[in-house]
C-alpha cells in the first residue's frame, strides 16, 4: 500500500536524505556533527547511519583512510563518515586559459585520477571540449569506472556564468567561446548531467570545503591570475547573485583615465594588478622573456623591483577588496590563483590595503591567508559543485545500482 506524504515511512526517508545531503556537502562528518547539522536526535542519526552502512551507501573512514563498513565499538573515538566512495564517480573539468585539467573523484570527493593538458582554450572552444571529453573517458577507465556510474560532471571556466543559460558570458572574456554552449555540448558528448561555474566561485567552494577556509562560514576568496575574480561564501553557502555574476572584482574601476580593459571598460583593477599588468611593468627591466613564476621567485629572493611590483599590486587589490569586506564582514580573505605563490609579500600588502579603509572591527575579523590548494582549486571546486548540487535521491539511486 502506498504511504501517505505524512507517514512514518516518508519521514524516515526524508531523514535519511538529510544525512546523505550533509555528507555530500561536507565530504565527511561524525555522528555528533550529523545530529547538529540535521537537527535529528543522536539515537535517530545512529539508527539511520547503521541502515545506510548496511546498504553500502555510507562508510566510516579510519585514520589510514580505508573504508570501514562496521559500526564503531563502545568507547571508540568519533570517526568520520562519508558516502561510500565505491558507489559512484564524480568528474571535474577546469578550462584554464591555456590548459584543460580533468579529475575523477569518488563520492567522498577524493580524487583518484587526474590529468592536465596544455591547450589554447581561449582560442578553440570546440577543440577544448573535445580534449576534455577524451580525457574524461580515459580517466574513467583508469579509475575503473564508467560514464553510467558517474553522478555528474562539474566544469570551471574563466568567465562569468549566466544562471539563466548555464553557459559562460564569454563575449569579452573568452572571445573564442562567444556563441558557444559548452554545457550542452558536454552533455551531448558524455551523456551525463553537467554543472558549470565560474573558476573563482569554484575555487572558493574548494578552499572552504578542503583548503585554507575549511571550517569557516564567511569567506571572500580572491583569485589572482591572468584576471582577477572573487568568490563569496556567506553562512557556508556560495553567493551567486541574481544572474550568477557575483564576484567580478577585476572589473571595478580604480583609474578612470587608465588603460582599456579586455571587458571594454577603462582603468579596471585587472589593468593594474593582474598578472599581465605586473609582468608588463617588470619586463621593461628584466626583459620580455620574464615569466610570472620567475618574477615571483625574484621577489621572494629579495629583488627590490619585483618585490615592489607585487606589493603595489597587493595594496591596490586590498583597497578594492575592502569594499566587499565592509559589506559582508568575512572571517577570512583567501588569496588564490597563480599570483598567490608570491606569498606573504602579496598577502601582507592585501591585508595592508584592507586595513587602510575597512571599519576597524571588520578589518580585525578579515584575516588574509594564502590558499592551500594551488592550481587544483578550480577542478576540486567543480567536483564539489556536483556533490553539493546533486539531489540526494540520485545518490541513493546510484548506490542502489
PyMOL commands that set and color helices and strands:
alter all, ss='L'
color gray80, all
select helices_A, chain A and resi 8-26+31-38+42-54+85-87+125-142+175-177+182-190+199-210+249-251+270-273+275-286+292-300+304-328+338-342+344-357+360-365+374-389+392-400
alter helices_A, ss='H'
color red, helices_A
select strands_A, chain A and resi 58-61+67-68+80-83+89-95+99-106+111-118+150-157+161-162+167-168+194-198+219-224+228-234+237-238+332-336+367-370
alter strands_A, ss='S'
color yellow, strands_A
deselect
rebuild
show_as cartoon
